[in-house]
Amino acid sequence: MFSKVLVANRGEIAVRVMRSLEELGVATVAVYSEPDRDAPHARRADEAYLLGPGEASESYLAVDKILDAAQRAGAEAIHPGYGFLAEDSDFARACDEAGIVFIGPPPEAIDSMGSKTRSRELMRDAGVPIVPGTTDPVDSVEDARSIIDDEIGYPVAIKAVGGGGGKGFRVAESEDELEEAFEGAAREGEKFFSNATVYLERYLSDPRHVEVQVLADAHGNVVHLYERDCSVQRRHQKLIEESPAPAVSPELRERLGEIATDATRAVGYRSAGTVEGLLQDDEYFFLEMNTRVQVEHCVTEMTTGIDIVREQVKIAAGEELAFGQEEIVARGHAIECRINAEDASKRFEPGPGTIGSYREPSGPFVRVDSGVEAGSEISPLYDAMVAKLIVWDVDREASTNRMRRALGEFEVGGLTTLIPFHLALLDTDQWRRAETCRDLVEDLEWLQGLAPPPDEPAADEGDEEEEKLERSYAVEVSGRRFDVKVIGPPPVADGGAPGSGSAGTRKPPRRRERGDGGQGGGSAEDLTSPLQGTVLRVAVEQGAEVEEGALICVIEAMKMENEITAHRAGTVEELAVSEGGSISTGERIAVIK
């Protein structure tokens, strides 16, 4: 087993990985960007190193700096978490060249599964069912039109070969929409994955998204941990996951396990991974293989009792799986809700800001994976996840009731989150009938009914906390983070110092005041950006009449597309953004009068 591991990630996944490492007796090393200096993951680790200077949004992609930190710390291995570098075969190779173990699959397996056309070809040859479509790239709209007419038919999905997370994915319902969808998928493929190549698949209108967790060691052992259902999504990005999948029969469950292990063996896989597929009318088709730990791995851990991250680390250390397929038993039902700082009533618009009061739910079989606390900043530089709430009970109905109770206990002050959305959705007939709930997630009128109440007045300035004499600070020496405790009176100017790391001595910031529609700053007519990013699409023109909630533009940040909607009805008197341009937090998008 390793003696020291660097975790090349941030937030809840960094904390989650560190917990498993600590239980294995492995020392932990964190890396952090400048905005994350006081983040819980940086404070939790045995050592922490700054990934700077440079653009904070790119810090966790700085391979040279991450490897340098690992070598300075004497780390024998790097765990990439998920996102960022977890599926980057070049990073896996760079680790190997530096003599550091990459806790993940071989780079060749990442390459094979990273290309959607190559993975479809491999799965087809291995006898794994794939969605009808092409296994070769499609070069032009004319070629696509011919293939669709002869082999696939409409509606058709056009996908970037390196796509994922909803990026590089467009649908053409008819021939009239083909050119725009083809060019849009290619453009996103080039932007996000440096590859404009696309392929075609039959578009399934309302499939269930069902995936199977696998583990494979270097000794030829491959097992599956049964399936998860991740059908509740918005813009092909998951919101709620559960295990087992409610629409899967015992016979199909056995078949899914066979498909997943066959797919895993076909690419010489080693590590934890997920075989994703689509289920419709009792037909199951391979979609892709995610060569990393998934955000939703927690529901599988709750039903099987297996720590997936721990097994992943042990596999990377060369150990053999300690159990076979016959020893893995799934019991009960688990549900996970992603608690994002988003406003569902505004097409899931992100709402970065500072967390005020913060209280996580607890009780029997309730788990919270988070990397925040009172005073933490949900930065527009990164994704908007606050935490993941996971519950378990004996069956789906009991698990739903437990999730409702836990959601009701979850307190995140100062931010608009998806908690009201989850509570409302779990109380619908669609959820009770175990439907995909796609009709609700895409129903703007239903979503607008979830709008948060107006902000309450700020707390009285005279309501001050009692001053404390003992204070903790974070200091940096040559790029390495240290915690220092200072005993004495607090500074007179403000009763504390910026960057103080002690939750017990730092007063949670007041809730931020907002203008109309949750937009910060400017006049009531100003629509401003809640995050920093790139404008992918502008949906209106200057002079257009819009209703409240109408789509104004789409901003991309950290490979997440965020729809920005009108905060009021009126006329677009001024439009300050253009497609392809960059925008900063608080910058004006439009003036609507």
GUVOKOL-643305 format. One record per atom (N, C-alpha, C): x, y, z. Coordinates in steps of 0.05 Angstrom, whole numbers, plus 5000, padded with zeros to 4 digits. Example, Ala and Ser with C-alpha at 12.3 -4.5 7.8 and 13.67 -1.06 7.14 Angstrom:
REM GUVOKOL-643305
526448865156524649105156526449345156525749555142527349795143525850015157
//
This chain:
REM GUVOKOL-643305
501749765000500050005000501850255000500750464988502250724987502450835015504551005019504751145045503651425043503651535018502751815015501551844987499151974985497752014960496852304958497352424934496352694928493652674915491752834923489152844911488953094893488853044868488953264848486153364841484753464862481953554858481253734881478753824882477854014902475053924912473954074931471154044938470553774951468053684947467153444961468653194952469453164927470752924919473552904931474853134935477553124948477253034977475253144991474853055019474052765020472352675001471452405002473752204997475552264978477852094973479752094997480152325010481852335033480852165056478252155059477151985081477951695077477751595053478551315048481551275052483051465043485951445047486751445076485451615092485951625120485351355133483151225125482350965137484350755129485650785106487750595098490450655111490550875126493150945139495051085120493951205099495551345079495551645084497851765084498052065087496952195062495752435066494452565044495752835038495752905012496853155002494753284985494153544991492253694976493653894958492353974936493154204921490754394920491354654917489154844918489855084900487755214890488055464875487955694895488555934886488656164904485856214916483656184902481056224915480356004935481755774934481255554952483255534975484555754981486655755002485555645028483055725035481955655060479755435058479755295036477755095031478154855049475954715057476254485075478154275065478254225039479954005029482954075033483554335031486354425035487054405065485254465082485754455111485854165121484253995109484053715119486653555114487953605091490153435084492553465103494253265103496653285119498553495109498553535082500153745070498453865047498954125041497454245019499354445004499054444978500854604961499254774942500155024939498755224921499355164892497255164876497555134847497455414834499355574838499255844828502155944824502456184813500356354804499256264777497156404768495956344742492956364744491556314723488656324723487556114742485956204761484856024782483155804769481655874748479855684736481455454722483955504716485655304703487555164722487555244748489555144766489654844768487254724770487054434775487654274749488254414727489054284702492054314697493454444716496254504712497954254719498354084699499653824703502453854715504054034704506754074714506854144743504954324751504954414779503954194798502054034788501053814805503253604809504653534787506853344789509053454807509653704804511753834821510953814851508353864857507453844885507753564895507053364878507253084886510153014892511953104876514753044880515953184905515053434909515953574933514953444958512553344957511353214980512252924984513452804964514252524965511852334962509852424948507452254943508152044923507251794928507751574910505651544889503251664893501051634875499351884875497751914854495852144851493152024845491152114861488352054855487052304843485952284819484952514805482052584812480652424829477852474835476252424810474352614804472952604778473052874766472452894740472753144726475653214724476253474717478953564714480753364698482553224712484453054698483852754700481552684710480952404716480852234691480052344668479852194643481852304622484052404631486052514614488352314611488452174589490551974585493352094585493652344575496252464575497252514604495352584622496052614650496952344662495452134655496151864665498951794656499651854631502351794621504451964634503752224639505652404652506252304680504352204694504752084721506751854719506251674699507951444696510851534690511151724672513851824665515251944689513652054708514852184732515251984754514651734749514951524770512851534791510451644784508251664803505951504793504651354811502451184803499951354799498651314776496051444770493851254781492251344800490151174811487751194792487851024773485851014752486650804732485250784709485750584689488250644673489250444658491450494640490750704619492650864610491951074591490850964565491550714557490450594533487450554535486650474559483750434564482250704564483550904575482251174574481951264545484051224529483951294500481651144486481550884491479550724477476750804484476150864509473550934518472951234514475151394511474751684508473751754480474251584461473251614433470651464431468451604427465851464426465651274402466851344380466751164357468350914361470750954373472550724379471250544400470050664420468750494441466350344430464850474412462550334400463550094383465650144369466749924353467749694370469149754392470149544410467749394423465749534431463449404444461949234424461649334399460249174379461748914374464448934372466048694366466048494390465548604414465448434438462648324443460748384425458048284429456348444447457248684454455648864471453749024454451149034460449249184443449849484444449849614421450249904419447750034406447350284412445150434399445650434369443550364353443950364324445050634314447050614296448250864286450950794273452750994272455250954259457450884279459350724270461750684287464150824275463750944251465851104238464951394239466951574240466251864239464751934214463052144216461552254193462752524187463652554162465252784154463653044148461253014138459753244128456853214132455453444130452453434132451253264110452453284086451453124064451652824069453952744080454352454087452352374109451952554128450052494150447252464139446452634121443752624109443352354095445352264080445052014065444851774085446551774106446451554125443851544140442851774147440251784162438051684145437951774119435851684101435951384096438351274094438650994087438450804111439450894135439850694156438550764183438351024190437651084218434851204220434351414204431751554206431851764228429751934227429552154247427652064270427952184294430052364302432752224305434952394302437552284304439252454322441152324337442952464354445652494340446752734340449352784329451252834353453352674355455052684379458052724371459352884387462252914384463652654394465652564380466952304387468252314414469152554423470352574449468552704470465952714464464052864481463452724507461952864523461152764549459952984566458352904586457053104603455153294589453953194566452053354551453453534530456053534529457453704510457853554484457553704462457853584435455553394429453153454439450753284436448553454426447553404401445353554390443353354377440853434376438753264365437453404341437153254319435653354296433053194294430753334299428153194297427353144268428453304250427753284222430153374205429853334179432053424161432553724162430453874168430754164170432654254192432954084213434654154236437354024234437853864214440353704212442853884211442854074193445354234190446054384215444154514228444754664253445754474275444454244277445254044298448053934293448553874267451153764260453353964266453054214257455054414261455354484291453154484306453254544335454854324350454354074344455753854357458753864350459353914325462153934317463554174331462154394332463354634345463954584374462054454389462554404417464754194420464853994402466953794404469653924401469954114383472454254380473154424404471054564415471554744437472354594462470854384469471154254495473154014494473453894471475053644470477153654448477453884435479453924414479153724391476753654386476153464364473353514353473253614329470653684317469253444303470453204305469252974292466752884306464652804290462152724301461252454289459352324302458152084292455152094297453651894288450751904289449651664305447451714319446051504333443051544331441551334331438651354333438051504359436351704358435651854382433251714396433651634421431551514437430151734452427551754449426151994458425952014488425451804502425151814531426351564545428951524541430151284552430851324582431151104595432351114622435351094620436751254636439651244636440451054659441450824651442150614670445050544667446550544689449450484687450250274708452450144703453349924720456149984730456549964756459150014768460849764766463349794757465149564755467749614770469049394778471749404790473349184776475849254768477549064754480349104765481648874773484448894783486348814762488948814769491048744750491548444749489948294763490248004764488047854748486548004731484547874715481747854727481347964751478847954764477048194757474648144748472748354741470048294755468948484769466348454782464648704776462048664778460248904777458848934804458049174810456749234835453849314830452649194809449849244802449449524790447049594785446449824769445350064785445550304772444350544782442550664760440550814768438850954750439451254753440151384731440851674732439151824711436551764710434851864689433952154694433852244718432952524724435352704718435152844695437353014685436253264674437953474673437353714658439753764640439053804614441153854594443253634595442353384598444153144598446053154621445453294642447053304667445353204690446353024706444752874725444053044750441652994760440653134784440052944807438852714801438152514821438952234811440152074829440851804821439851614842439351364834438351164853439350884846439450714866440250444862438750264881437450044871437549944844435750114825436050064799434350204779431550084781429450254784426750154789425550004765426550044741425349924717426749664709428649574725430249344717429349094732428648884717427748634728430248474737429848264754432048094761433547974737431947894717433147774693434847984678433848224675435348434661437748514678437448514704439748584721442048394717441548144714443647944709444948004682443248064662444248124636445948374635445148584650446648834651449448784664449548614684452148544696453948404676452848234660454448094640455448294619453748474610454548674590456748844601456548934626458549104638461248974641461248724651463848584654465048504627463348444607464448394581465748644569464448864573465549124563468149184577468249134602470649194618473049024609472548774604474648594595475548664567473648764550474248814522476449034519476749204539478649424536481049384555481349154567483549104586483549304609481149344620480849554640481949464667482849664682483749624710483149874726481649844747480850064765477750054769476750264781473850294782472850434757470550364747469450484723466450444722465250564703462350554700461550514670460050304665458950254638456150374637455850574620453250714619451750624594449050624598447350534575444650654577443050614556440350714554438450474553436250504568434250294570431650404560430450274540427850354530426450114519423950074528422349844519423749584523425049554546426549314553428949254536429749454519432149424503434349594517436749474520438949614533441249644513442249894511444349954492446750084506449149994500451550114510451750404501452350584519452650874512455550964513456850914536459650984539460750864565463350874568464550784593466051024605465351084630466751294644469051164660471451254653473851124664474851264689472951284709473551424734471451364754471751474778469651464798467451664789464951584791462751754783461751914807460552144802459452314823457452144840455951974826453751824838454651554849457251504852458151244862457051184890456251394905455451354933452951174936451051184917448651014921449450724919451450664902452350384900453750294926455350484937456550414963454550364985452350514984450250475005448850215002448450114978446949864974448749614976451249644970453049414970454849404995455249635008457149645031460049635023460649684997463449684988464349974983466650034994467950294991469350294964468150414944469250404916471950544914472250774927474750914926476950754939476350624962478450454975479250234957477350104944478049884926479749984902479050224892480550344870483450394879483850494903486650544912488150274915486850074926488149814930488849694904487149714884487749614857490249754845490350024848492650174838495150084852494949994877497349904892498149624886496649494867497349234858495949004872494149074890492748864906490548734890489948484896487848334884485148384898482948394883480348424895479948204916478948284939478648094962476047944961474347994940471747864938471147804909469447604906468547534879465647624874464647574850461947664843459847544861460147294869458147164885457947274913459947424922459947534949458747814950458147924927457048194926454048184926452848304947449948304950448948584953446948664937445748934939443248904956442949084976440649074994439349354995436749354997435249605001435349794977434850044982434750244960436050504970437750614953439150864959438451084938438251334947437751554930439751774936440651914914442452144917441252384904441252614918440452864907442853054906443353174884445553364881444553634891445853744911445154004922446854214909445954324887447454524872446454804879448154994877447455274880446255374854443855294849442455364824439555434830438455594813435555664815434055514794432655304802431155144783428955304768427955504782425755664769426755834746429455854743430656004721432355824704431155594697432555404680435255314692435255284718437555184733439955374730439355634731441355834730443155824755445855824752447555814775447456064792447856024818447756254836450156244855452556304845454856304863454656514885456056474906456056664928457256534953456856664976457956575001455856435017456556205028454656065045454556195073452156255082451856365109451656145129449356105140448955885158449055625143450055405156450255155142449854925162447854755156447254535174446554285157448154075160447553835144445653655160443953505145442153325158443653075169442352935187443552695199441352495205442052295221440052095227440751825214439151625218439751355208440051355178442251235168442651185140442551435123443551655133443751905118446651985115447452035091450252105085450352365070452252535077452752785063455652785054456152815028458852855018459053155010460753305024460953585018463853675022464453905012467054025016466754315023464554385037464054665045463254675074463054925084462154985111461055265111460055355134459155635136461555815129461056005111463156195102464556105076464055865067465255775042464155925018465755964998464956094974464355894952461955914941461255754917462055934893464355874882465656064863464556014834464156234820463356204791465556074774467956044786470155924771469855624768468255504786468055214786465055134785464554874787461754794785460254874811457654874809455954994830455154794852456454564853455554364873456354444901454354444919454854484947455454224962453754024956454053764969452453564955452853304963451153084954449752964978447152934977445652814999444852534990445552335006445052054999443551925023441451775017440051635039439651345030439151175050438550885045436250805062434550625051432550495067431750225053429850095064429349815056428149795028426750005019425650004992425450284981424450324957424450584944422650784958420250694966418450864980419550965007420650785022421850865048424251045044425850985024428151155018427351435009425151454994424051714986423151875010421751745029420851875053423251975069425351815071427751895086429052135072429152125046430352355031428852605036426252595036424652835041425252955069425452775088426052865116428852995116430752865104433552975104433753235089432353255067432353515052431253735069429153675084427953875102429753965124431753805132433653875152436054035141436454015115438854135102438554435101440354575114440354875114442754985100442355135079444455275065443655565063444555735082443856005082445356175062443956385051445356565033445356495004444456254997444556164969441856044962441256064936438955914925440055644916438855424925439755154919437554994906438154744899436154564887434554414908434854474933433254334954430254354948429154594943426254604937425454444912427154434892426654274868426453984875428353884891428353604898425853534915425153704934422753654950420253644933420053824914417653834897417553584879419853514866419853294848419253024862420352984886419852734900416952704909415452924907412652914915410752894892411852834868410152824844409352534837407152504822406352244813408452124794409752294779411852194760414052044776414952164798417052024814415951774826413451784837412351544849412051314829411451384804411251184783413951104771416151224782418851164773419251234744418151464735418551554708421151714707421951784683424451934680424152224689421652324692421052594701422052804681422552724657423552914637421553124631418953054632416853254627416953474648417553414673417653614694420153794691422353674687424953814686424954014662423453954641423354124617420954304617419254294638416854454639417454724654417854934638418655194650416555294669414055254663411855354681412055214708412454944707412654794733415154894748417354934734419755024747419455304759418055474745417655744756416055754781414455544786413055524811414755464835417355404829419255344851420955594858420255824848421856064853422056114882424456184892424856234921423356494929422556514955421356764964423356984964422357234966424257464967426157434990428557554988430457545009429357675034430057555057429357685083431357915088430458105104432358325111434858215125437058345121439558265133439358275164440958105177440958095206441858365217440858445241441458695254444558705259445658935251448558965254449458945283447559005302448359005330448458725341447558525326447558255336450258125332452158195348454858105344455457855360457257695350458157455365460157545386460357385407462357435428465157405416466857585422469557565412471057345426472857215411474557005422477457085420479056995438481857065439483656875423482656635418484156435404483256425375485156465356484456475328486356315311485356195290486956035272487356175246489656155234490256275209491656075190491356125164492855965145495156135134497556025134499856175123501156005102502456135083503755995061506756055063508355845062511255865061512255715037513255855017514355734992512255564979509755664979507655524965506355294980507255245004506055025020504455155042502055035047500155145066500655035094500555205114500755125142498455255158497455125178495455235197496955335221496455585229497755705252495655805272495955745298494155845318495456075333493856295336494856535349493256585374494456625397493156685422493556975428491257125432491557405438489057555429488857815434486457965426486257975396483757985385483358005356484158285347484758305321485258575310482958765315483559015321481459205328479759275304480959285281479559405257477059255251477158985249474758845240474158595257475658555278475058325296476058065284477558075263478557825251480157885227481457685216483157725193482057565170482257685146481457535122482957275120481557065112482856805109482956645134481856735156481956575181480556305176481956095184480955825177479255705199478755835221477355705243474455765241472855555237469955585235468755675262470155605284469055685310469555975317471356105302471956385309471256575287470356475264469656655242466656685240465756935240462956985238461956935210459856765206458856725179457956985166458657025141457957275128454957295125454057545124451157595120450357515092447757455090446657375064446857615045447657555021447957765001445157864992444958134990442558244979442558214949440158174938439958134909437958334897438358394871436458554857434258374846432558494829430358334817431458084803429957864806430557624792433157494800434257564823436657434833439157524819439057744804441457844792442758054810445458044812446858224830447658474817447358704831448558954822446859084801447459344795446159494774443359574781441859694761439159784765437259544763434659604767432659394765432359294737433159454717432959364689435359204680437559214695440059074687439858774692440558614672440858334675443858284675444958194697447858154699448557864702451057794696451957514695452557424724451457184731452057074757454756924759456156904736458556754736460456854714462956764715464956824695465056594675465156664649465256454629465356564601464456394582464456454554461556444544460756634528458056644518457856454494456456234497456156034476453956114456451856234467449556284449448056524460447156694441445356914448442756864435440556844451437956744441436056974433436857224438435057454431436657664416435157844405436358074392435558334406437158544403436358804414433758894403431958984420429359064412427158854415427958614422426058394424424358424450421858344448420058334471420358054484420858054510421257794524419457774549418757534556417357484580419357414602418457454627420157364649420757064647423256994650424056714648424856634620424656814600425456754573428556724571429456534554432356494551433656734538435656844550437157074539439756974526441356814541443856714530444656474546446756334535447956104548450856164553451656134578454456184586455755924595458055864584459555624591461655694612461755534634463855564654464555284664467055214663468054954672466554724659466154754633464854554616461954504625460654704638457854694645456454914630454254844616452655044602450555154621450355414623448555544642446755734627444155684628442155844614441456084631441856324620441156574634438556674623436656724641433956794633433257084641431157184628430257454634429257474663430157674677429257714705426657864707425657964683423158114682422158114654419658174650418458204623419058484613419458514587419858774576421258764549422458994542423959014517426959014522428358864505431258854507432359114495432759314512433659574503436659574496438159414510441059394505441859104508443659014490444758744491447758764490449058694513451858744516453658504511452558284502454158044498453957944469455957794461455857674434456957394436456257224418457156944418460156924415461356764433464256734433465756924451464357124461465657314478465857214507467657334522467857264551466257454567465657364592464057534610464957474638464857684655465657654683463257664701463557564725461457574745460557864750457957914749456858174754456858354730457958264707457958434683455258434670454558654658451858684646451558504621449358364620448558214596446658364579444658484592442558624577441158824595439859014583438059194597435259144586433459064605430758994598428859194611427359354595425559564606422659504598
//
